[in-house]
């Protein structure tokens, strides 16, 4: 089926108006330079500006150009690693602190939307859905763990009958519904954070890739046509940071994720698919996820790619996944198909830390970045202000390089993902 609109994401097509900011040209001074204009970078700039710091943000393209403006838009508690793994890595007390920060991240989204008047179509409610009996057992264990260990009371286990009453598909046999989590328009949310930071005095430069940095107590960040002199540096470029900080590249792998958007379905037909308007994700390692938009389309995404983003190919392959869930949409055309890179770590835990006492970094959100990246920006501001306890809990999480070196690490990841796909198929 041909796309009605090629080379366009739904989010770009429905973005709120945003200024085209100038490229950095010349030398500027500030207290903190932030590199990266996604949620992590814009949140860092906002929370630093709220504390009275002079902030300059450098974005290589435009605000929200990367994963923050292209994702599924699901805001979730926890991390992609899961808290049992975190407990093995850093202990139960520190893992609980990470959990608490992630839940605060959900609260921060709602507070930021209200305080700064961000128009981003926030909807409360997510569903994690089971395909196999193994998934169903994992959901029951997760419900028990979250409620008993973390006192997280907003979740509810749904048996097959309730799931199929809410979702117009017979694919899923159980679900865990979370009324505290939710979904939003990620690009508009990111643009809203940037605009709020600017209103508080932060300066944002687009088309201004940070090439490198040098110095110790006084830092200089160099771009193609200018430089930023600062006391602190926050690296928030994630998968698109590139060669700015070579030491960080071995700890993450950019992995492509694909999405499609249908033509408008109308309110009645859309709600007939997802009666509670939740964002839905299955429990496969290489998962499918979907939700409705404010204008009654179905967004559907998932899987991964290692070979670039041809919109026609994305449309064909992802539409097959969509029809496996909702075969009744066979008559509905697609209007958008797009892809982008997310950064994953080997253990799927977030990777925060320091390259120097005054150089901080945030990366490795591994698909859990909507809520976690926002609160991570707040942790950066706390740390610059001398309150590093919460940031340092995350910095304690150990991370290994991806195996295979520069030449073989991507083929090694492809083989690993093939194994995990086979595991999904075998249940």
N, C-alpha and C positions, 0 to 999 in steps of 0.2 A: 504493500500500500504506500503510495507516495505521500510525502509530507506536504501539508499545505504551506508551511513556512520552514524553509531550510536555514540551518546555521543560526538558530535562535533559541535561547532558553526561555521558558515561560517567565522566569523571574525577571530577565532583562526586558521582556515585552510588557511587564506590568509593574516596573519599578517606579517609585515616586521620583519626581524631578530632583536632580542633584546637580550642583554646579560642576563645571569642568575646572578643576583646580590647576594652577600653574605648575610648571616644572621648576625644580630648584635651580636657580641660576645665581651663582655667587656664594658667599660665605655667610652663614647665620650662626647665632649662638643660642643656647638654651640650657636648661638644667638636665632634661632627659630627652634623648632621641629614641623614638620608637620606629622600628623597621617592620613594615607589613601592615596593610590596610584591611585586614579581615576582622573578625569579631575579637580575637585576642588583642590585636594591635589597637583597634579603635576603643576597646574597653580599657586597655592600659592608658591610652591617651586621655580618655574621659576621667578616669579615677585619679590620675596624676594631676590633671587640671583642676579637679574639684579640691585637691589638697593645696593648690596654689603654686604648683610647679610650672615653670615655663617649658612647654612641650613642643617638639617638632616631630611630625610623623612623615616618614618617607614610604611611598607606595610605588612599586615598579610599573604598575599599569593604572587601574582606577580602583577606587574604594570598592571592596566586595568582588573584585575580579576573580579571586581564587575560590577555594572550596567553600568559604563562608557565604558566597553569593550563588552557589550552584547546588547545594546539598539538598537532602530530603526534607530538611527543616524540622526534624524531630528533636525535641528537648527532653533529655532523659536523665535520671539520676545515675550515679555510679560511674564506672569506667568500662571500657570495652574489655579489659582484662578480667573483670569479675572479682569479687572481694575475697573469695577463697584463695585465689592466686596472690592477691595483694597481701593477705595475711601471711602466706608463706614467704613472701619477699621482704616484708618490713614489720611483721608482727601485728597482732590483733588490735592493739591500741592505735598504732599509726594508721592502719587500714580503716578503722572507725573514723579517724580524723579526716581522711580522704573522703569517705562517704559523706560525712557531715558537710564538708565544703561543697560537694557536688549537689547536695540537696539545697544548700544555700544558693547555689547557682540558679536553680529553678525560681527561687524567691526573687533573686536579683533581676531575672528577666522581666517578671511581672512588675517589679518596682520601677525598673528603668523605663518600661513602656509607659507607665502611668506618669512618672515624674517628668519625662522629657517629651511626652506627647508623640511617641513613635507609632506610626501607622504600619502595622505588619501582620494583621490578620491573626492574632493569637487565638488559639482554641485549646481549651483544656481537654486532656484525655488521650491516652495511648493504649494500644493492645499489643502484647507479645503473644504470638499465636503458635500453637503446636501442630506439627504435621504427623509426627510419629508417637508411639507410646513412650519412647525414650524422652522425647521433648516434653510430653505430658508429665512424666515423673520429675524432670528437671524444673518445670514450672512449680510443682507442688513444693519441692525443696527450696526453691527461691522464695516463694511466698512465706514459708516458715522462717527462713533465715532473715528476710527483710523485716518481718513483723516482730519476731521474737528477739533477734540480736540487735537490730537497728531501730526498733520502735517506729517503723515506717508503716503507717496505718491506712494509707490512701489506696492500697492495692486490694484487688478482689479476684479470686479464682473463678473462672467461668467454665462450666462443663460444655460438652458438645452442643447441647440443645440451646443454651444461651448464646454461644458463639454464632451458631447458624441462624439465630433470630436477629442478630445484629449485623452479620455479614452475609451478603447474598452469594455464598459459595459453600460447597461441601468439602472444600480442601482441608479445613482446619478442625481439629478434634477437641481443643481446649485453648484457654487463653488466660493471661494475667492482665487485668485492666488496671490502669494507674490514673486516677483522677487528678493527681498533683502534677504529673508530666503534661506535655502538650506539643503543639506544633505551630509553626509560624512561617511567614514569608522571609527566608533568611537574608536575602539581599536587602529588602527594605529595613529589616532590623539592623543590619550592619550600617546602612546609610544613615539610619537614625542615630546610632551611637556616634558616628563621625560628626554629624551635624551638631549633636549635643556637646561634643568635645570642643568644636570650633566656637560655639557660643560662650564657652568658658575660657577661651583664649588660646587653645591649641592651634598650631599652624600645620596645615596638611599640604604636602606637595605630592602630586601625581606624576606619573611617567618619570620617576626619579629613583631608579634602582640604586640601592646601596651596594657599591662595588667592594668595599673593604673598610676596615677601621684600624686605627693605630693609636698608640698612647697608653698611658696608665691612669694616673689620677685625673688627667685631662685627656679626653678622647677626641678624635677627629674621624668622622664618618664621611667617606668620599663618594660622590656621585659623578656622573659623566660631565656635568657642567657646574658642579658646586661642591660644597662641603658643609657639614654641621659640626660645630664644636660644642661639646657637652661634657657634663660630669658623669652621667649615667647613660647606659645604652640598654634597650630592651629589644631583643631579636625575636620577632613574632611572625616571621615569614613562612614557617612550616615547610611544606613541600616545594614552595617556590623561592625559598631563600637562596638556593643555588650556591655559588662560590663565595658568598659574603662571609660565611663562617665554615670553612672546610671541615673543622673538627666535629661538626654536628651531622654531617651528611651520612656518615656510616651507621648512625643509630636509627635512621628512618628510611622507609622505602616509599616512593610515590606510587600509588596504585590508582588506576582509573576507575571511576564509577559512572554509570550511565543512567539517564532518566528520560522519560517521555511524558507528555501531557496530551490528553485527549481534547477534542473540541468540547465546548460547553454541552453538558448533558441536561441542563435544566434542574431546578431544585428537587423536584419529585423523584426523578430517575437517579440523581446523585445520592440522595438520602436513602433510596432503596438499596444502594450498594453497601453503604456504611451508615447504619441507622443512628449511631451515637456520634458520628463525625470524628471519631478517633483517628489518630495516625497508627497504622498497623505495620508490624514487622514480624516475619517468621523467624524461626530459631535455627535455620540452617547456618552453617559456617559462612557460606556464600549465600547471603540472604536476599529475599525480595522484601520491599517495603512500599507502602502506598498510602495515600490520603486524598481527601477532597480539598479543593481550593475554595476561596471565597466566592468565585464566580462559577462554581459547580462543575469543575472539571475533575477528572481523576489524574493525579500524578502517580506514576509508577516507576520504581527504580530498583537498582541493585546490580548484582553480578559484578564482575570486574573485567577490565581490559588491559592489555599490555601493548597494544598496537595502534594507539591513537584514537581519534574520535571522528569517524565518518558519520554524519547525522543519518544518512540512509541506512547504514548498517546498524546503528544504535536503534533506529526505529523498528527495523525488521526483527532483530533478535529480542529486544525488550518487549515488543508487542506480543511475541509468542509466549513470553512469561506472563504477561498480563492476561492473555486469553486462557491460560491454564488455570488462572484464578477466577476470572469473570468471563466465561465463554459467551455470555449474553451481550457482550460489547463488540462482537464481531462486525457489526454494522457501523461502528463509530470511528470516524477518521481521527488521525493524529494531527496535531497542529505544531507541536514542538518536540524536538529531540536534541539532547545535549549531553556533554560529559565533562568531567574535570578530575583533577588529581586530589586525593586525600593522602595524608602522610600516616603511615602505620609504623609502629615499633615492633620489634620481634616478639615481645611479651604482651603487646596490645595495651600496656599501661602508658599513661602520659609521661612525657619526658621534659621535666623542668630542671633548671639548674643555673650555674654560673660558669662562664669562661674566664672571668676575672672577678675580683671583689665588686666591681661596679659594672659588670657586663652580664646581664641576665638573659635567659632564653626560655621560650615556651614552644613546644612542638609535640608531635606524636599523639594527637588526640584520638586517632584511630577510629574515626567515625562517631565519636561522642562529643563533638566540639561545640554544639549549639549552646548548651548550658555551661559546660566546663571551661570553654575558652573565655566566656564572659567573666566568670568568677576568677579565672586565672589572671585576667587584667587587673582585677581588684587586688589580688595577692602581690602583683608587681608593685602597685602603688604602696601597699603596706610595707613591702620590703625596702623600697627606696626611702621610705619615711623611718626606717629603723625597726620595723616590727616584722621580723622575718620568720617567726615560728611556723606559721601555716605554710608558707612557701617551702621551708626547709623540710617539712614532712614529705612533700612531693619530691624534693631533690634527693631524698634518701632512697627512692625506688631505683634498684640497679638495672642497668640496660647494657646489653651486649650488641656488638656490631652484627649486621646481617652477614651470614657466611658467604664465602665465595669471592670476596674482594670486589673490585670495580667491574671486572669482566663477567664474573659468574654468579653474582648474587641475584640478579633478576632471573636467569634460568633456574636457579635453585628455588626461588620463590614460586615460579610457575609450576615446578614439580610438586612443591608442597601444596599449592592450591588445587592441583589435580587430585592429589590424595584426599584432601578435605572434601572436594566435590563428590568423590566416590563414597566417602563416609556418609555424606548427606543422603545420597541415593540408596545406600544400604540400610539407612535408618539407625 
